[in-house]
């Protein structure tokens, strides 16, 4: 695989470009939280976190954290005007009631039919899916941020998930370190790829066929 790839911050930036003005968005624990740092100028998405906060902003400057203001990943956040706090049960009522426009999550595997595995590797560790199962079926759209391959170089975009599932047929778009891929009618459809990577090289590190519909755009992001 080419050594050229996007950083987590660049993947988060690219995902932020697709968030509509006024959208209600849940950001998953881990580097999906970074999406809040890259809100597009002129747009005002409303970020939601399962522990009971709506309307948070980017992380505060180091040293200025208020540790009463945290997201579900226990990271310090800032508040935007109109932010509100509420009970954990009410927060999940928002999720399960279909009030979120977008859920942005990490992944261990994404299958070409949209299945998502992001909470447990085989039988290892203590089962702890958190709110992910609610989010992937409660949000109107589910996007995934992930490296294109594992640390061992195995594809994370696969024919079928081999890890325990978080949700079935729920993912609509995947932002990876190499490409932007949609899931359409049970197939991976390539929308953007790094200009320095050939289709053959990208397919070699993808565990299911990559389809195209018209031109594939270059995946262009700023230095971050």
PAZAPA-4460 file (N, C-alpha, C; in steps of 0.05 Angstrom, whole numbers, plus 32768, in hexadecimal, padded with zeros to 4 digits):
% residues 224
    n_x    n_y    n_z   ca_x   ca_y   ca_z    c_x    c_y    c_z   seq   type   mol
   8011   7FE8   8000   8000   8000   8000   8012   8019   8000     1      X     A
   8009   802D   7FF2   8017   8047   7FF2   801A   8052   800F     2      X     A
   8032   805E   8014   8036   806A   802F   8025   8083   8031     3      X     A
   801C   808E   801B   800C   80A6   801C   7FF0   80A0   8026     4      X     A
   7FE8   80AE   803B   7FCD   80AA   8046   7FC6   80C3   8056     5      X     A
   7FAC   80C7   805A   7FA2   80DD   806A   7FA6   80D7   8088     6      X     A
   7FAA   80EC   8097   7FAA   80EA   80B4   7F8D   80E9   80BE     7      X     A
   7F8A   80E2   80D8   7F6F   80E2   80E3   7F62   80FD   80E2     8      X     A
   7F72   8112   80E6   7F67   812D   80E5   7F5D   8134   80C9     9      X     A
   7F6B   812B   80B4   7F63   8130   8099   7F4A   8120   8091    10      X     A
   7F48   8108   809B   7F2F   80F8   8097   7F18   8107   80A4    11      X     A
   7F1C   8110   80BC   7F06   811F   80CB   7EFF   8138   80BB    12      X     A
   7F13   8146   80B1   7F0D   815F   80A2   7EFC   8158   8089    13      X     A
   7F03   8143   807B   7EF4   813C   8063   7ED7   8135   806A    14      X     A
   7ED3   8126   8080   7EB7   8120   8088   7EA8   8138   808F    15      X     A
   7EB5   814C   809C   7EA7   8164   80A4   7E9C   8174   808C    16      X     A
   7EA9   8171   8075   7EA0   8180   805E   7E84   8177   8054    17      X     A
   7E7C   8160   805C   7E62   8155   8053   7E4B   8159   8067    18      X     A
   7E51   8166   807D   7E3C   816A   8091   7E2C   8183   808A    19      X     A
   7E12   8180   8087   7E01   8196   807E   7DFD   81AA   8095    20      X     A
   7DF8   81C3   808D   7DF1   81D8   80A0   7DD9   81D0   80B0    21      X     A
   7DDA   81D2   80CA   7DC4   81CC   80DC   7DBF   81AE   80E2    22      X     A
   7DD1   819D   80D7   7DCD   8180   80DC   7DD3   8179   80F9    23      X     A
   7DC4   8166   8104   7DC8   815B   811E   7DDA   8143   811B    24      X     A
   7DF2   8144   8128   7E07   8131   8123   7E12   8125   813C    25      X     A
   7E15   810B   813D   7E23   80FE   8154   7E3E   80F5   814A    26      X     A
   7E53   80FC   815A   7E6E   80F5   8154   7E77   80DF   8166    27      X     A
   7E80   80C8   815A   7E88   80B1   816A   7EA2   80B6   817A    28      X     A
   7EA6   80A5   818E   7EBD   80A7   819F   7ED6   80A0   818E    29      X     A
   7EEC   80AF   8194   7F04   80AB   8184   7F08   80C2   8171    30      X     A
   7F16   80BC   815A   7F1C   80D2   8149   7F04   80DE   813A    31      X     A
   7EED   80D1   8138   7ED5   80DF   812E   7ECF   80F9   813D    32      X     A
   7ED7   80FA   8157   7ED3   8112   8167   7EE1   812A   815A    33      X     A
   7EF5   8125   814A   7F04   813B   813E   7EF4   814A   8129    34      X     A
   7EDF   813E   811F   7ECE   814C   810B   7EC5   8167   8115    35      X     A
   7EC0   8169   812F   7EB6   8183   813A   7ECA   8199   8136    36      X     A
   7EE4   8192   8132   7EF8   81A7   812F   7EF7   81B4   8113    37      X     A
   7EE9   81A7   8100   7EEC   81AF   80E4   7ED1   81B7   80D8    38      X     A
   7EBF   81C2   80E8   7EA5   81CB   80DD   7EAA   81DF   80C7    39      X     A
   7E9C   81DC   80B1   7E9E   81EE   809A   7E94   820A   80A1    40      X     A
   7EA3   821E   8099   7E9B   823A   809E   7E7F   823F   8092    41      X     A
   7E6E   824C   80A1   7E53   8251   8097   7E3E   823C   809D    42      X     A
   7E48   8225   80A7   7E35   820F   80AF   7E35   820C   80CD    43      X     A
   7E1E   8205   80D8   7E1B   8202   80F5   7E0E   81E7   80FB    44      X     A
   7E1E   81D1   80F9   7E13   81B8   8102   7E10   81B7   8120    45      X     A
   7DFE   81A7   812A   7DF8   81A4   8147   7E02   8189   814F    46      X     A
   7E18   8188   815F   7E24   816F   8167   7E17   8164   8181    47      X     A
   7E12   814A   8180   7E04   813C   8196   7E17   8127   81A1    48      X     A
   7E16   8123   81BC   7E25   810D   81C8   7E13   80FE   81DC    49      X     A
   7E17   80E4   81DD   7E04   80D2   81EB   7E02   80D9   8209    50      X     A
   7E16   80E4   8215   7E15   80E9   8231   7E03   8101   8239    51      X     A
   7DF7   810E   8225   7DE3   8122   822B   7DE9   813F   8225    52      X     A
   7DF4   8144   820D   7DFC   815F   8206   7DF6   8163   81E8    53      X     A
   7DEA   817A   81E2   7DE3   8181   81C7   7DEE   819D   81C2    54      X     A
   7DFE   81A0   81AD   7E08   81BB   81A6   7E24   81C1   81B0    55      X     A
   7E35   81AC   81B1   7E51   81B1   81B9   7E62   81B9   81A1    56      X     A
   7E79   81C5   81A8   7E8B   81CF   8194   7EA6   81C0   8195    57      X     A
   7EBA   81CC   8189   7ED5   81BF   8188   7EE0   81BC   81A4    58      X     A
   7EF5   81AC   81A6   7F04   81A9   81BF   7F10   81C3   81C8    59      X     A
   7F11   81C9   81E1   7F1C   81E1   81EB   7F3B   81E1   81E8    60      X     A
   7F47   81F8   81EB   7F64   81FA   81EB   7F6F   81EB   8203    61      X     A
   7F85   81DD   8200   7F91   81D0   8218   7F95   81E3   822F    62      X     A
   7F8C   81DA   8247   7F8E   81EB   825F   7F75   81FA   8265    63      X     A
   7F62   81FB   8252   7F4A   820A   8257   7F31   81F8   8258    64      X     A
   7F36   81DE   825C   7F20   81CB   825D   7F0E   81CF   8276    65      X     A
   7EF4   81CB   8272   7EE2   81C9   8289   7ED8   81AC   8289    66      X     A
   7EE2   819D   829D   7EDD   8180   829C   7EC1   8178   82A4    67      X     A
   7EAF   818C   82A9   7E93   8186   82AB   7E86   8185   828F    68      X     A
   7E95   818E   827B   7E8B   818F   825F   7E9A   817A   824F    69      X     A
   7E8F   8162   824C   7E9D   814D   823E   7E8A   813F   822B    70      X     A
   7E95   8131   8217   7E85   8121   8205   7E85   8104   820F    71      X     A
   7E7A   80F2   81FF   7E77   80D6   8207   7E93   80C8   820A    72      X     A
   7EA7   80D4   81FC   7EC2   80C8   81FF   7ED2   80D5   8215    73      X     A
   7EC4   80E4   8227   7ED1   80F1   823D   7EE5   8106   8235    74      X     A
   7EE2   8111   821D   7EF3   8127   8213   7EE5   8141   8219    75      X     A
   7EF5   8155   8220   7EEB   8170   8226   7EE1   817D   820C    76      X     A
   7ECA   818B   820E   7EBE   8199   81F7   7EB8   81B5   81FF    77      X     A
   7EB2   81C5   81EB   7EA8   81E0   81EF   7E8A   81E0   81E9    78      X     A
   7E7C   81F6   81F1   7E60   81F8   81EC   7E5B   820E   81D7    79      X     A
   7E47   820A   81C6   7E3E   821E   81B4   7E26   822B   81BF    80      X     A
   7E1F   8244   81B6   7E07   8251   81C0   7DEE   823F   81BC    81      X     A
   7DDE   823D   81D1   7DC6   822C   81CF   7DCA   820F   81D7    82      X     A
   7DE3   8208   81DF   7DE8   81EC   81E7   7DD6   81E4   81FE    83      X     A
   7DD0   81CA   8200   7DBE   81C1   8215   7DC8   81A6   8220    84      X     A
   7DC1   81A1   8239   7DC8   8189   8248   7DAE   817A   824F    85      X     A
   7DB0   8160   824F   7D98   8150   8255   7DA0   8134   825F    86      X     A
   7D8C   8126   8268   7D90   810B   8273   7D99   80F8   825D    87      X     A
   7DA9   80E4   8266   7DB4   80D0   8254   7D9D   80C2   8245    88      X     A
   7D87   80BC   8253   7D70   80AF   8246   7D64   80C0   8230    89      X     A
   7D62   80DA   8235   7D58   80EC   8221   7D6B   80ED   8209    90      X     A
   7D85   80EC   820E   7D98   80EB   81F8   7D93   80D3   81E6    91      X     A
   7D8F   80BC   81F2   7D8A   80A4   81E2   7D6E   80A5   81D5    92      X     A
   7D5C   80B4   81E1   7D42   80B8   81D4   7D45   80C7   81BA    93      X     A
   7D57   80DA   81BA   7D5D   80E9   81A1   7D68   80D6   818C    94      X     A
   7D7B   80C5   8195   7D88   80B2   8182   7D73   809F   8177    95      X     A
   7D64   8092   8189   7D52   807D   8180   7D39   8088   8172    96      X     A
   7D33   80A2   8177   7D1C   80AE   816B   7D21   80B9   814F    97      X     A
   7D39   80B5   8145   7D3F   80BD   8129   7D44   80DB   8126    98      X     A
   7D4E   80E8   813B   7D51   8105   813A   7D6D   810D   8132    99      X     A
   7D7F   80FA   812E   7D9A   8101   8125   7D9C   80FE   8106   100      X     A
   7DA8   8112   80FA   7DAC   8110   80DD   7DC3   80FF   80D5   101      X     A
   7DD9   8100   80E5   7DF1   80F1   80DE   7DFE   80E6   80F7   102      X     A
   7E08   80CD   80F5   7E19   80C2   810A   7E34   80BC   80FC   103      X     A
   7E4A   80C5   8108   7E64   80C2   80FD   7E75   80B1   8110   104      X     A
   7E7D   8099   8107   7E89   8085   8119   7EA3   807A   810E   105      X     A
   7EB3   806E   811F   7ECA   805F   8116   7EC1   8042   810F   106      X     A
   7ED5   8033   8106   7ECE   8017   80FD   7EE6   8005   80FF   107      X     A
   7EE0   7FEB   8105   7EF3   7FD6   8102   7EF0   7FCA   80E6   108      X     A
   7ED7   7FC7   80DD   7ED2   7FBD   80C2   7EB8   7FC9   80B8   109      X     A
   7EB7   7FCE   809E   7E9F   7FD6   8090   7E9B   7FC3   8078   110      X     A
   7E84   7FB6   8076   7E7F   7FA4   8060   7E72   7FB3   8049   111      X     A
   7E75   7FA7   8031   7E6B   7FB4   8019   7E4D   7FB8   8019   112      X     A
   7E3E   7FA9   802A   7E21   7FAD   802C   7E1A   7FC1   8041   113      X     A
   7E2E   7FCE   804E   7E28   7FE2   8062   7E28   7FD8   807F   114      X     A
   7E2E   7FBF   8083   7E31   7FB5   809E   7E49   7FC2   80AC   115      X     A
   7E46   7FC7   80C6   7E5B   7FD4   80D5   7E63   7FC3   80ED   116      X     A
   7E7D   7FBF   80F1   7E88   7FB3   810A   7E9B   7FC7   8116   117      X     A
   7E95   7FD1   812E   7EA7   7FE5   8139   7EAA   7FE3   8158   118      X     A
   7EA2   7FCC   8163   7EA2   7FCC   8181   7EB1   7FB5   818D   119      X     A
   7EB7   7FA0   817E   7EC4   7F89   818B   7ED2   7F78   8176   120      X     A
   7EEB   7F6F   817D   7EFA   7F5E   816B   7EF7   7F42   8174   121      X     A
   7EE7   7F32   8166   7EE3   7F16   816E   7ED8   7F14   818A   122      X     A
   7EE4   7F03   819A   7EDB   7F00   81B6   7EED   7F0E   81CA   123      X     A
   7EFF   7F1F   81C0   7F11   7F2C   81D2   7F04   7F44   81E1   124      X     A
   7F0D   7F48   81F9   7F04   7F60   8208   7EE8   7F5D   8214   125      X     A
   7EE1   7F71   8223   7EC6   7F72   8230   7EB3   7F7E   821C   126      X     A
   7E9B   7F72   8217   7E88   7F7E   8205   7E7F   7F99   820F   127      X     A
   7E81   7FAD   81FE   7E7A   7FC9   8206   7E74   7FD9   81ED   128      X     A
   7E5D   7FD4   81E1   7E56   7FE2   81C8   7E4E   7FFF   81CC   129      X     A
   7E47   8007   81E5   7E3F   8022   81EA   7E25   8029   81DA   130      X     A
   7E25   8041   81CF   7E0D   804A   81C1   7E0D   8045   81A3   131      X     A
   7E22   8037   8199   7E26   8034   817D   7E0F   8026   816F   132      X     A
   7E04   8011   817B   7DEE   8002   816E   7DD6   8014   816B   133      X     A
   7DD1   8025   817F   7DBA   8038   817D   7DC0   804D   8167   134      X     A
   7DD8   8057   8166   7DDE   806C   8154   7DDC   8063   8137   135      X     A
   7DE6   804B   8130   7DE7   8044   8114   7DCC   803E   8109   136      X     A
   7DB8   8039   811A   7D9D   8034   8110   7D8A   804A   8117   137      X     A
   7D93   805E   8127   7D82   8075   812D   7D88   808D   811C   138      X     A
   7DA1   8090   8113   7DA8   80A7   8102   7D9E   80A3   80E6   139      X     A
   7D99   80B9   80D8   7D8F   80B7   80BD   7DA5   80B0   80A9   140      X     A
   7DBE   80B7   80B0   7DD5   80B0   80A0   7DEC   80A8   80B2   141      X     A
   7DFB   8094   80AA   7E12   808A   80BA   7E2B   808B   80A8   142      X     A
   7E3F   809A   80B2   7E58   809C   80A4   7E6E   8091   80B7   143      X     A
   7E82   8085   80AA   7E98   8079   80B9   7EB2   8086   80B2   144      X     A
   7EC3   808B   80C6   7EDE   8095   80C3   7EF1   807F   80CB   145      X     A
   7F05   8078   80BA   7F17   8062   80C0   7F30   8063   80AF   146      X     A
   7F45   8057   80B9   7F5C   8051   80A8   7F52   803C   8094   147      X     A
   7F5E   803C   807C   7F55   8029   8067   7F5C   800C   806E   148      X     A
   7F72   8009   807D   7F7B   7FEE   8085   7F82   7FED   80A3   149      X     A
   7F85   7FD6   80AD   7F8D   7FD2   80C9   7FAB   7FD7   80CC   150      X     A
   7FB5   7FD7   80E4   7FD1   7FDA   80E9   7FE1   7FC4   80DC   151      X     A
   7FD4   7FAD   80D8   7FE2   7F96   80CB   7FDF   7F97   80AC   152      X     A
   7FD0   7FAB   80A2   7FCD   7FAE   8086   7FB5   7F9F   807A   153      X     A
   7FA3   7F95   808B   7F8B   7F87   8082   7F76   7F9B   807B   154      X     A
   7F66   7F96   8067   7F50   7FA9   805F   7F3B   7FAC   8076   155      X     A
   7F32   7FC4   8079   7F1C   7FC9   808B   7F02   7FCC   807C   156      X     A
   7F03   7FD0   8062   7EEC   7FCF   8051   7EEB   7FB3   8045   157      X     A
   7ED7   7FA3   804C   7ED7   7F87   8046   7EBE   7F7D   8038   158      X     A
   7EC0   7F65   802E   7EA9   7F58   8022   7E93   7F53   8037   159      X     A
   7E9B   7F48   804D   7E88   7F43   8064   7E97   7F45   807E   160      X     A
   7E8B   7F52   8092   7E98   7F55   80AC   7E9C   7F3A   80B9   161      X     A
   7EB3   7F37   80C6   7EB9   7F1F   80D5   7EB8   7F24   80F3   162      X     A
   7EB6   7F3E   80FB   7EB4   7F45   8117   7E96   7F48   811E   163      X     A
   7E8F   7F47   8138   7E73   7F4B   8140   7E68   7F66   8135   164      X     A
   7E50   7F65   812B   7E44   7F7D   811E   7E3A   7F91   8132   165      X     A
   7E3D   7FAA   812B   7E30   7FC0   8139   7E15   7FC6   812C   166      X     A
   7E14   7FC5   8111   7DFB   7FCA   8103   7DFB   7FBC   80E8   167      X     A
   7DE4   7FB7   80DD   7DE1   7FA9   80C4   7DD8   7FBE   80AE   168      X     A
   7DE7   7FBF   8099   7DE0   7FCF   8082   7DDC   7FED   8089   169      X     A
   7DEC   7FF7   809B   7DE6   8012   80A6   7DF9   8028   809B   170      X     A
   7E10   8021   8091   7E24   8035   8089   7E1E   803E   806D   171      X     A
   7E20   8059   8068   7E1B   8064   804E   7E34   806F   8041   172      X     A
   7E47   8078   8051   7E60   8083   8045   7E77   807E   8058   173      X     A
   7E8F   8078   804D   7EA7   8073   805C   7EBD   8086   8053   174      X     A
   7EC8   8094   8066   7EDF   80A6   8062   7EF8   8098   806C   175      X     A
   7F0A   8090   805B   7F22   8082   8063   7F3B   8093   805F   176      X     A
   7F51   8088   8066   7F6B   8095   8063   7F74   8096   8046   177      X     A
   7F65   8088   8034   7F6C   8087   8018   7F55   808F   8005   178      X     A
   7F3D   808F   800F   7F26   8092   7FFC   7F0D   809A   800A   179      X     A
   7EF9   80A3   7FFA   7EDE   80A6   8003   7ECD   8092   7FF3   180      X     A
   7EBE   8081   8002   7EB0   806B   7FF6   7E93   806B   7FFF   181      X     A
   7E80   806A   7FEC   7E64   8068   7FF3   7E5C   804B   7FF2   182      X     A
   7E46   8044   8000   7E3A   802A   7FFE   7E20   802D   7FF0   183      X     A
   7E1E   8021   7FD8   7E06   8023   7FC7   7DFE   8008   7FBD   184      X     A
   7DE5   8000   7FC4   7DDA   7FE6   7FBB   7DED   7FCF   7FC1   185      X     A
   7DF8   7FCF   7FD9   7E09   7FB8   7FE1   7E25   7FB8   7FD6   186      X     A
   7E2E   7FCE   7FCC   7E49   7FD0   7FC0   7E58   7FE8   7FCA   187      X     A
   7E73   7FE6   7FCA   7E84   7FFE   7FCF   7E86   800E   7FB5   188      X     A
   7E7F   8027   7FB6   7E81   8039   7F9F   7E96   804E   7FA5   189      X     A
   7EAC   804F   7F97   7EC1   8061   7F9C   7EBA   807D   7F91   190      X     A
   7EBB   8091   7FA3   7EB5   80AD   7F9C   7ECF   80BE   7F99   191      X     A
   7EE2   80BA   7FAC   7EFB   80C9   7FAB   7F12   80B7   7FB4   192      X     A
   7F29   80BC   7FA9   7F41   80AE   7FB2   7F59   80C1   7FB1   193      X     A
   7F6E   80BA   7FC0   7F86   80CA   7FBF   7F91   80C9   7FA3   194      X     A
   7F99   80E1   7F99   7FA2   80E3   7F7D   7FBB   80D2   7F78   195      X     A
   7FCC   80CE   7F8C   7FE4   80BF   7F88   7FE1   80A1   7F8A   196      X     A
   7FC9   8097   7F8C   7FC4   807B   7F8F   7FB4   8071   7F77   197      X     A
   7FBD   805B   7F6B   7FAF   8050   7F54   7F96   8040   7F5D   198      X     A
   7F84   803C   7F4A   7F6D   802C   7F51   7F75   800F   7F59   199      X     A
   7F89   8004   7F4B   7F92   7FE9   7F51   7F9D   7FE7   7F6D   200      X     A
   7FAE   7FFC   7F75   7FB9   7FFB   7F90   7FA4   7FFE   7FA5   201      X     A
   7F8F   800F   7FA0   7F7A   8012   7FB3   7F69   7FF9   7FB5   202      X     A
   7F64   7FEC   7F9F   7F54   7FD3   7FA0   7F63   7FBE   7FAF   203      X     A
   7F7E   7FBE   7FAD   7F8E   7FA9   7FBA   7F8C   7FAA   7FD8   204      X     A
   7F85   7FC2   7FE3   7F83   7FC4   8000   7F65   7FC7   8009   205      X     A
   7F53   7FBF   7FF7   7F36   7FC0   7FFD   7F2C   7FA3   7FFA   206      X     A
   7F1C   7F9B   800E   7F14   7F7F   800F   7EFC   7F77   8000   207      X     A
   7EF2   7F89   7FEF   7EDB   7F83   7FDD   7EDD   7F95   7FC5   208      X     A
   7ED0   7F8F   7FAF   7ED3   7F9F   7F96   7ECA   7FBC   7F9A   209      X     A
   7EDB   7FCE   7F8F   7ED4   7FEA   7F8E   7EC7   7FF1   7F73   210      X     A
   7EAE   7FFA   7F74   7EA0   8002   7F5B   7EA3   8020   7F57   211      X     A
   7E9F   8028   7F3F   7E9F   8045   7F39   7E86   804C   7F2A   212      X     A
   7E7E   8065   7F2D   7E67   8071   7F1F   7E70   808C   7F14   213      X     A
   7E7A   808C   7EFC   7E85   80A5   7EF1   7EA1   80A9   7EFB   214      X     A
   7EAA   80C2   7EFA   7EC5   80C9   7F01   7EC9   80C6   7F1F   215      X     A
   7EE1   80BE   7F27   7EEA   80BD   7F43   7EFA   80D6   7F48   216      X     A
   7EF1   80E6   7F5B   7EFF   8100   7F61   7F18   80FB   7F72   217      X     A
   7F2A   810E   7F71   7F41   810D   7F83   7F39   8114   7F9F   218      X     A
   7F44   8106   7FB2   7F3F   810B   7FCF   7F53   8120   7FD7   219      X     A
   7F49   8139   7FDA   7F5B   8150   7FE0   7F54   815B   7FFB   220      X     A
   7F68   815D   800C   7F64   8168   8027   7F7A   817B   802E   221      X     A
   7F77   818D   8041   7F8C   819F   8048   7FA1   8192   805A   222      X     A
   7FB8   819E   805D   7FCC   8195   8071   7FC1   819D   808C   223      X     A
   7FC0   818A   809E   7FB6   818F   80B9   7FCA   8185   80CE   224      X     A
***
